[in-house]
Amino acid sequence: MHSLALLLLLYAGSAWAFPAAPADTKEEDMEIVQKYLENYYDLKNDGEQIERQRSTSPVAEKLKQMQKFFGLKVTGKPDAETLRIMKQPRCGVPDVASYSLSPETLGWKHTNLTYRIENYTPDLPRADVDRAIQKAFELWSGVTPLTFTKVLQDPADIILSFVWGDHRDNSPFDGPDGTLAHAFGPGPRLGGDVHFDEEETWTNNFKNYNLYHVAAHELGHSLGLYHSTDIGALMYPHYVFTGDVQLSQDDINGIQALYGPSKNPSQPTGPQTPEPCDNKITFDAITTIRGEIMFFKDQFYMRRSDYFPEVELNFISVFWPSLPSRLEAAYEVTHRDEIRFFKGNKYWAAQGQQMLYGYPRDIYIFGFPRTVKNIDAAVSDEETGKTYFFAADKYWRYDEYKQSMDRGYPKMIQDDFPGIGGKVDAVFSKRGFFYFFHGTRQYKFDPKTKRILGLQKTNSWFNCRKN
């Protein structure tokens, strides 16, 4: 599921509330809805005002289709979350497969493809553009039998160009942001071609918009792929740059269904997007943040809130672009309104969505010996101001007010936390209890009595339907 609003982490207070949706959607928003559904869901424009349409109207049906695609609550109404998704920058290829590509043009009939860069953006040096495009092709050739050769003149199977506005292909660009680029499926004439909106600012880094990332996505269309509903897939329609352009297993499965596997003796694999209701799910780190719980897995977070029953899944970089993936520990220091994230011998700090200056820092600032190379888990007791760090089969206790490690540590985990095992994957504190995670098991632990009060699956917080 996707987020209700990024605003929640920006609000530091004990009273939590979701912003109420306006009773009547603004006229400008209704225009966004109309245009979005026309562009990406094949809504026919009959000139009728969208506000006057019934709940069973074509607009409502297309809204339901769009909401289902993005994993939103299917209402057929343009609610706040639906509008938020519609306003994100994205690819210009429609999400409706039968409208975007025909079954007859799913793949190229030959595997030795050529490409030509018709012109260059002034935003980047020509060498950077060449490199980004080449890397984008290599991403797909690495998992298929396809080869791509750059040519300087026609004929070429795939032509890439930077254009703006109405560039005479019946898919005009809309200016900065919005639609970033589009591509055509395999075939003659325009088939396979990629158009980038020159009114965007193209970059070779994390700033808007990374050319390598967008080119790799569009080439998926050039080779015959549709959009994916998997938020972790490169072929997901919205622009989400995590700093690491890669094909997910969903992308690999799709392209290999068209062209077969790679000729490499060792078949490449890609990351899989975690499924919160998978009974075998494990977590890299967990922490509370201003009353909510954040579960971290690979490059994703899963957010659990008492104010919204569905778990939200998204990229860590949506909140904290500078954080690495595969975090190893995280905890909240409530009295400082601060979250600390750990990986290897480094840690980062943030207040809400704002990363704090001067990080990452060495974990040895806390007083760990140099033999400690990473932290497995961490949790802070709000009542005592003590933070517990777990590494291998030992734990340390740190005083947040004195900013020093307590004497007499480390100690063995099994001595002071009996029953939870000799290693901790993740831990967080809520309502005075510690919740320890190891593998697919979760232990509810009372730190005062040093007793286990309950044993559950790791995903018990996600309101999953029992199988």
KAPEPE-V196786 format. One record per residue. N is the residue number from 1. SS is DSSP state (2 for helix, 1 for strand, 0 for the rest). PHI is phi in radians with two decimals (999 if undefined). Layout:
# KAPEPE-V196786
N&SS&PHI  N&SS&PHI
This chain:
# KAPEPE-V196786
1&0&999  2&0&-1.87  3&0&-1.30  4&0&-1.30  5&0&-2.93  6&2&-1.25  7&2&-1.07  8&2&-1.02  9&2&-1.34  10&2&-1.51  11&0&-1.70  12&0&-1.81  13&0&-2.94  14&0&-1.42  15&0&-1.61  16&0&-1.97  17&0&-2.72  18&0&-1.44  19&0&-1.08  20&0&-1.28  21&0&-1.28  22&0&-1.10  23&0&-1.08  24&0&-2.07  25&0&-1.12  26&0&-1.05  27&2&-1.04  28&2&-1.14  29&2&-1.20  30&2&-1.12  31&2&-1.16  32&2&-1.10  33&2&-1.03  34&2&-1.03  35&2&-1.17  36&2&-1.07  37&2&-1.20  38&2&-1.17  39&2&-1.29  40&2&-2.02  41&0&-2.30  42&0&1.01  43&0&-1.29  44&0&-1.44  45&0&-1.53  46&0&-1.78  47&0&1.48  48&0&-1.36  49&0&-1.09  50&2&-1.11  51&2&-1.16  52&2&-1.57  53&0&-1.38  54&0&-1.40  55&0&-1.15  56&0&-1.78  57&0&-1.30  58&2&-0.98  59&2&-1.09  60&2&-1.09  61&2&-1.14  62&2&-1.20  63&2&-1.09  64&2&-1.10  65&2&-1.11  66&2&-1.15  67&2&-1.11  68&2&-1.15  69&2&-1.03  70&0&-1.61  71&0&1.25  72&0&-1.57  73&0&-1.16  74&0&-1.46  75&0&-2.08  76&0&1.32  77&0&-2.11  78&0&-1.39  79&0&-1.31  80&2&-1.07  81&2&-1.23  82&2&-1.10  83&2&-1.14  84&2&-1.07  85&2&-1.12  86&2&-1.13  87&0&-1.56  88&0&-1.42  89&0&-1.10  90&1&-2.75  91&1&-1.34  92&0&-1.49  93&0&-1.33  94&0&-1.05  95&0&-1.53  96&0&-1.47  97&2&-1.03  98&2&-1.16  99&2&-1.63  100&2&-1.51  101&0&-2.52  102&0&-1.64  103&2&-1.01  104&2&-1.26  105&2&-2.01  106&0&-1.20  107&0&-2.50  108&0&-1.31  109&0&-1.48  110&0&-2.18  111&0&-1.83  112&1&-1.72  113&1&-1.69  114&1&-2.02  115&1&-2.47  116&1&-2.41  117&1&-1.62  118&0&-1.24  119&0&-2.68  120&0&-2.19  121&0&-1.37  122&0&-1.31  123&0&-1.23  124&0&-2.35  125&0&-1.06  126&2&-0.98  127&2&-1.09  128&2&-1.19  129&2&-1.13  130&2&-1.00  131&2&-1.17  132&2&-1.09  133&2&-1.17  134&2&-1.08  135&2&-1.11  136&2&-1.11  137&2&-1.16  138&2&-1.11  139&2&-1.04  140&2&-1.44  141&2&-1.20  142&0&-1.22  143&0&-2.09  144&0&-2.43  145&0&-1.44  146&0&-1.24  147&1&-2.19  148&1&-2.28  149&1&-2.11  150&1&-1.37  151&0&-2.13  152&0&-1.72  153&0&-2.63  154&0&-1.19  155&0&-1.45  156&0&-2.49  157&0&-1.19  158&1&-2.14  159&1&-1.97  160&1&-1.92  161&1&-2.59  162&1&-1.81  163&1&-2.34  164&0&-2.58  165&0&0.97  166&0&-1.43  167&0&-1.92  168&0&1.12  169&0&-2.25  170&0&1.19  171&0&-2.38  172&0&-1.15  173&0&-1.41  174&0&-1.94  175&0&1.55  176&0&-1.00  177&0&1.11  178&0&1.19  179&1&-1.41  180&1&-1.63  181&1&-2.91  182&1&-2.65  183&1&-2.50  184&0&-1.96  185&0&-1.16  186&0&-0.94  187&0&2.72  188&0&-1.34  189&0&0.95  190&0&-1.30  191&0&-0.94  192&0&1.50  193&0&-1.23  194&1&-2.14  195&1&-2.06  196&1&-1.82  197&1&-1.30  198&0&-1.22  199&0&-1.39  200&0&-1.45  201&0&-1.74  202&0&-1.67  203&1&-2.31  204&0&-2.04  205&0&-2.40  206&0&-1.39  207&0&-1.31  208&0&-1.15  209&0&-2.11  210&1&-1.25  211&2&-1.13  212&2&-1.01  213&2&-1.08  214&2&-1.16  215&2&-1.10  216&2&-1.09  217&2&-1.10  218&2&-1.11  219&2&-1.16  220&2&-1.04  221&2&-1.19  222&2&-1.01  223&0&-1.63  224&0&2.04  225&0&-1.51  226&0&-1.53  227&0&-1.31  228&1&-1.85  229&0&-1.47  230&0&-1.41  231&0&-1.10  232&0&-1.53  233&0&-1.47  234&0&-1.07  235&0&-1.51  236&1&-1.13  237&0&-1.20  238&1&-1.60  239&0&-1.33  240&0&-2.34  241&0&-1.67  242&0&-1.74  243&0&1.61  244&0&-2.31  245&0&-1.45  246&0&-2.64  247&0&-1.56  248&0&-1.38  249&2&-1.10  250&2&-1.11  251&2&-1.11  252&2&-1.12  253&2&-1.05  254&2&-1.17  255&2&-1.26  256&2&-1.29  257&2&-1.16  258&2&-1.54  259&2&-2.13  260&0&1.55  261&0&-1.31  262&0&-1.15  263&0&-1.42  264&0&-1.14  265&0&-1.08  266&0&-1.80  267&0&-1.26  268&0&-1.24  269&0&-2.21  270&0&-2.22  271&0&-1.16  272&0&-1.93  273&0&-1.22  274&0&-1.11  275&0&-1.92  276&0&-0.93  277&0&-1.64  278&0&-1.29  279&0&-1.14  280&0&-1.81  281&0&-1.17  282&0&-2.16  283&0&-2.18  284&0&-1.39  285&1&-2.82  286&1&-2.52  287&1&-2.65  288&1&-1.48  289&1&-2.50  290&0&0.87  291&0&1.59  292&1&-1.84  293&1&-2.07  294&1&-2.00  295&1&-1.84  296&1&-1.93  297&1&-2.56  298&0&0.97  299&0&-1.73  300&1&-2.03  301&1&-2.13  302&1&-2.15  303&1&-1.91  304&1&-2.02  305&1&-2.21  306&0&-1.21  307&0&-1.71  308&1&-2.54  309&1&-1.19  310&1&-1.62  311&1&-1.33  312&1&-1.74  313&1&-2.02  314&1&-2.83  315&1&-1.33  316&2&-0.98  317&2&-1.15  318&2&-1.08  319&2&-1.61  320&0&-2.27  321&0&-1.03  322&0&-1.56  323&0&-1.38  324&0&-1.36  325&0&-1.45  326&0&0.93  327&0&-1.07  328&0&-1.89  329&1&-2.83  330&1&-2.81  331&1&-2.71  332&1&-1.91  333&1&-1.79  334&2&-1.08  335&2&-1.21  336&2&-1.81  337&0&0.87  338&1&-2.35  339&1&-1.99  340&1&-2.08  341&1&-2.09  342&1&-2.20  343&1&-2.68  344&0&1.03  345&0&-1.72  346&1&-2.13  347&1&-2.48  348&1&-2.12  349&1&-2.34  350&1&-2.55  351&1&-2.06  352&0&1.07  353&0&-1.57  354&1&-1.60  355&1&-1.23  356&0&-1.46  357&0&-1.27  358&0&1.62  359&0&-2.04  360&0&-1.39  361&1&-2.14  362&1&-1.27  363&2&-1.20  364&2&-1.22  365&2&-1.02  366&2&-1.27  367&0&1.94  368&0&-1.25  369&0&-1.26  370&0&-1.17  371&0&-1.25  372&0&-1.48  373&0&-1.70  374&0&-2.87  375&0&-1.89  376&0&-1.43  377&1&-2.85  378&1&-2.68  379&1&-2.67  380&1&-1.97  381&1&-1.55  382&0&-1.06  383&0&-1.21  384&0&-1.77  385&0&1.31  386&1&-1.73  387&1&-1.93  388&1&-1.84  389&1&-1.90  390&1&-1.99  391&1&-2.49  392&0&0.99  393&0&-1.77  394&1&-2.13  395&1&-2.45  396&1&-2.05  397&1&-2.15  398&1&-2.06  399&1&-1.65  400&0&-1.21  401&0&-1.40  402&0&-1.44  403&0&0.96  404&1&-2.67  405&1&-1.35  406&0&-1.18  407&0&-1.27  408&0&1.57  409&0&-2.02  410&0&-1.49  411&1&-2.19  412&1&-1.35  413&2&-1.02  414&2&-1.18  415&2&-1.31  416&2&-1.83  417&0&-2.28  418&0&-1.09  419&0&1.74  420&0&-1.61  421&0&1.68  422&0&-1.65  423&0&-2.58  424&0&-2.12  425&0&-1.48  426&1&-2.81  427&1&-2.75  428&1&-2.56  429&1&-2.03  430&1&-2.64  431&0&0.92  432&0&1.50  433&1&-1.90  434&1&-1.74  435&1&-2.02  436&1&-1.68  437&1&-2.15  438&1&-2.53  439&0&1.07  440&0&-1.68  441&1&-1.90  442&1&-2.26  443&1&-2.00  444&1&-1.55  445&1&-2.18  446&1&-1.68  447&0&-1.19  448&0&-1.39  449&0&-1.67  450&0&0.98  451&1&-2.25  452&1&-1.41  453&1&-1.80  454&1&-2.99  455&1&-2.27  456&1&-2.45  457&1&-1.24  458&0&-1.09  459&0&-1.69  460&2&-1.13  461&2&-1.45  462&2&-1.75  463&0&0.93  464&0&-1.36  465&0&-1.28  466&0&-1.24  467&0&-1.30
